[in-house]
Amino acid sequence: MKSIYKRQLFMMVGIVFLSFSLLSAAFMLLSYRYIIADKRDAVERNAQDLAELVTQYVKSPFSGDVTDEIFTNSLLTVSKASDSLVVLADSNGKVIYTCDGENIYLFTSTVLLPQFLIQQVKELGGFTGMTNLDGLYPESRYVAARPYTISAKNQSVMVGMVLASADTSSVLEMWRATGTIFFFTAVVVLVIAVIAASLTSALQTRPINEMVDAARKFGQGEFDVRVSTSGDNCDELHNLAEAFNSMASSLAQVEAQRTEFIANVSHELKTPMTTIAGFAEGILDGTIPPERERESLEIIVSETRRLSRLVRRMLDLSRLKALTENVTAQEQFDLTDVLSRVVINLEGKITQRNLDVDVQLPEEPLMVWGDPDAVTQICYNLLDNAAKFAASGSTLTISTAKKEGKVYTTIQNLGATIPPEELPLLFDRFHKTDASRSEDRDGVGLGLYIVKSLIGNLKEQITATSEDGVTRFTFSLTSA
């Protein structure tokens, strides 16, 4: 398979070659026709002028001697000036003499012009064409024949004909010379075009080759490779290189998140497994006395359940794509009812952390558009996250507000302030800071990522703020 470089090079060279071929063919044809036409017109004018000269000299049938020295000298002058061979013949086509601008050649023997030429001059009043006059000329020449006449009984009578001819070899030679110059010019331009096309193709394909090499390195796990983005900012290859680098950065970020996720999972799984193994071994080898075995078994059960929750949360990642793709936004439902049910479902966790809940919801139904299951998942994850990181004994606040066709739901908790640099990362997949790890013993950093994905599929927005220990998550829904 040919590379892009070769295909582009061959295409550009082919276009240049085809263009010059068509241009040269048109040039050669037009120039040939122009040169021949110019020579033809000159010969026809000479023949006409000679016919008028002879007509003026001959007053009556052969009353003027066309072999007269004064007349022949006049013909020699005209022949030399026009660079034409002149033939003088009578009305029957018998050649009287010829002159080449230097000499007069009288014909004593009978030499007749071709019959077709005689007939055409008599019938059409002239002849124009390429002929050697049946051997009178050694080569074909461009010949123009015109009759010369006298007046007799109030009518013109043809008494003979004058032929002027031109050698086309000089014309053809000039045409060939012009064609040769044009050909060599075309070759030079074609060579320049090949070089320019080669350099241009190489410059255009170099970024693509760099991307191919970078992609191969990505496949080998080298995510720090980038391609150069030199060139015009409006250039398509420059934009492609920037997009490629952006993709590479995203891949590197995903790889970093994957590594962080594995580290988090390893850390979170290792702790309960170590606890379970330690208490189980203590019971088996008698290190733990019988009176503490029940307490130890309760710890083992607690850690086992915690381990199960961690595994279940990790499985959410594989279900996330199907969960977000099934979201629809074509159903009306009561947002107040959804929020109330979520609060009831999380009542045990809220009570366990000794939290109060301030629910600021309207008494009448608050109808919105969306997917009830998706919105339930959003509210559950946000409230669960708020309860998880709220200070013990503080208050969780749930409120709604309608504005410009939208319903904005805010879930607020009191606790540690999230650093500003952390806020943009809250909704990233697997994001989980070291500071939160000790507090968030169940999570793996997917809850807020799921929220962001569901909100995005609903074509809505979510924001997060954290100032002076007050953290708020606000998402929008379309009011019904």
Disulfide bonds with the S-S distance in Angstrom:
none
